[in-house]
Amino acid sequence: MDKIVKYLRKIPSKEAAKIIETLHHINSSGKNTPGSIALSGKKDWFRIRVGQYRIVFSDEDGDIRIQKLTRRNDNTYKNL
C-alpha cells in the first residue's frame, strides 16, 4: 500500500482525489463496484478506469487487494 500512497502524491491532486474516492468504493463494494471489469486470464482480478489511470485489484472471497495503480499505457497490464 505504501507504493500506492507514494504514487498518489506524485499525480495532480484533482486526479488523486478521484482515485481515492474510487478506492473507497472498491473497499466497500469489491468486484461489484460500478465500472469494474474482470481481467481475462486472472481469476477474481478486476480493473477500473479513473480518467487516464487504471486500478487493478483482486477480490477473493471479500479479501480485496490493490494490485496495481498506474497511468494507462502499453505496459499497464504486463507483469500482473
N, C-alpha and C positions, 0 to 999 in steps of 0.2 A: 504494500500500500504506500510505502514511502516514495516509490518511483512515481506513482500517480500524483501525489501531493507536489513533488518536485516539478513534474511536467505541468501541472496546473498553474504553478507560479510563473512559468515561462510564457504562457499564452495570454492574449488580451483578456482583461477582467470580465468584459461582457460575455465573451465566449466561455470563459471558465465558469461563470455563474450558471449558464445554460447547462453545461456539463455536470456541475454539482447537483443541479435540480434533477437531471436525468438519473444520476447515481442514486439519489434518494428514492426515485420511482422504482429503480431496479431493486434496491434494498427491500422495498415494501411489497413489490409485485412479482419479482423474479422474471421467469420466462413469459409471464402474462403481461408484461409491461407493453403499453401501446408502442408499436413501431419495431418491436423486437422480431428478428428474422433468424431462423435456425441456420446454422452453418452446415453445409454438406460435408460429410466425411468426419464430423465430430459430433458424437452423441452428447446431447444436453449442453451444447455450446450455441450461443446466440450473439447477434450483433445489433447495435442500434446506431443510427446515424444522427449526429448532432451537428448540423451545419457541415463544415469540412472535416469534422472529426468523427472517428469511429470508436465505439466502446465494444470490446469483445468480452463476454462474460460467460461463465458456466453456472448452471443451476441444476445440481444433482440432489434431488430429494430435499429441496429447500436450502441446501448449502450453497450460497451464492458467492462466487469469487470473480473479481475483475481480473481478466487475463491480460488485457492489453488496452491501452488508450493511446491513440495516435492520430495524426492527421492523415487523411486518405491519400494514398499514393500507390505505386506499383508494388510496394513491399508490405502493404498493410496486413495481408492475410498469409504471408510467408512465415515460416518458423513458428507456427502455432502448436 
